[in-house]
Amino acid sequence: MSTKKKGARIIWFEIPANDLGRAKKFYHSLFGWKIAPLDGMQGPEARNYLHVQTGGPDASPDGGIMPRKQPDQPVVNYVNVPSVARFVARVEKLGGTVCMGKTAVPRMGYFALCQDTEN
């Protein structure tokens, strides 16, 4: 039995773009990613959210391309952790900022959005 600790890994990312068609063409041409509307997504943003399939061996990290909401909106990376609540508490203890607390994603799980101490 291995005692090696599993590392946290990026499982999803979101790329904001002013022109979704331009971004789709760029990332497909650059990396060969398959990019299409996200099946099953509901709500007003559904038609403007593109699913990115990177071709990774276990379907991750995949991600999305979405309309930019703010001029300085960054790329967001989602990291797999065993407990969202526990890691939100750790972010706060370490002086980071919780921008959006634990939030449910139907049929998927939970996420939270946090910033490190530099922001």
C-alpha positions in Angstrom: 0.0 0.0 0.0 1.3 3.4 -1.0 1.6 6.1 1.6 2.1 8.7 -1.1 -0.4 11.6 -0.8 -2.6 12.3 -3.8 -2.1 15.8 -5.2 -4.9 18.2 -5.8 -5.5 18.5 -9.5 -7.3 20.8 -11.9 -10.5 19.2 -13.1 -12.2 22.1 -14.9 -11.3 25.6 -16.2 -13.3 28.5 -17.5 -11.9 31.0 -20.1 -13.7 34.3 -20.5 -13.9 35.8 -24.0 -15.4 38.8 -25.7 -16.0 36.9 -28.9 -16.9 33.2 -28.3 -16.5 32.3 -32.0 -13.0 33.8 -32.1 -12.0 32.0 -28.9 -13.5 28.7 -30.2 -11.5 28.9 -33.4 -8.3 29.9 -31.7 -8.3 27.2 -29.0 -9.4 24.5 -31.5 -6.7 25.5 -33.9 -4.0 25.8 -31.2 -4.7 22.6 -29.2 -7.1 20.6 -31.2 -9.7 20.8 -28.5 -13.3 19.9 -29.3 -15.6 22.8 -28.4 -19.4 22.8 -28.6 -22.4 24.0 -26.5 -22.6 22.2 -23.2 -25.4 19.5 -23.2 -27.8 19.7 -20.3 -26.9 23.2 -19.2 -30.0 25.3 -18.4 -30.6 29.0 -17.7 -30.0 32.2 -19.7 -26.2 31.6 -20.0 -26.6 28.0 -21.4 -26.5 29.1 -25.1 -23.4 31.2 -24.6 -21.4 28.6 -22.7 -19.1 26.3 -24.7 -17.8 23.0 -23.4 -14.2 22.3 -24.1 -13.0 18.7 -24.4 -9.3 18.6 -24.1 -8.9 15.0 -24.9 -7.4 14.0 -21.6 -7.3 10.3 -20.7 -9.9 10.6 -18.0 -12.0 13.4 -19.6 -10.3 16.0 -17.5 -9.3 18.6 -17.3 -12.1 19.8 -19.5 -13.6 23.3 -19.3 -15.7 26.0 -20.7 -15.5 29.2 -22.7 -18.0 31.8 -21.6 -18.8 35.5 -22.3 -16.5 37.9 -20.4 -18.5 39.7 -17.7 -15.9 42.1 -16.5 -12.9 43.6 -18.3 -10.4 42.1 -15.9 -12.1 38.7 -15.5 -9.5 36.0 -15.2 -9.3 32.4 -16.3 -10.7 30.3 -13.4 -9.3 26.8 -12.5 -11.3 24.3 -10.5 -9.3 22.0 -8.3 -10.6 18.6 -7.0 -10.5 18.4 -3.2 -12.0 15.8 -0.8 -14.1 18.4 1.0 -15.2 21.8 -0.3 -16.2 23.0 3.1 -12.9 22.0 4.7 -10.8 23.7 2.0 -12.9 26.9 2.2 -12.1 27.0 5.9 -8.4 26.5 5.1 -8.5 29.3 2.5 -9.9 31.7 5.2 -7.4 30.5 7.8 -4.5 31.1 5.4 -5.7 34.7 4.7 -7.3 34.0 1.3 -10.7 35.3 0.2 -13.8 33.2 -0.4 -15.6 34.9 -3.3 -18.4 32.4 -3.5 -19.1 29.9 -0.8 -19.9 26.2 -1.2 -22.4 26.0 -4.1 -24.2 22.9 -5.4 -24.0 21.9 -9.1 -26.9 19.5 -9.8 -25.8 15.9 -10.6 -22.1 16.9 -10.2 -21.2 18.0 -6.7 -20.1 21.3 -5.1 -17.7 24.1 -5.7 -16.5 27.4 -4.2 -14.6 30.3 -5.7 -11.6 31.6 -3.7 -8.6 34.0 -4.2 -5.2 33.6 -2.8 -3.6 36.2 -0.5 -2.2 38.4 -3.3 -5.6 39.7 -4.3 
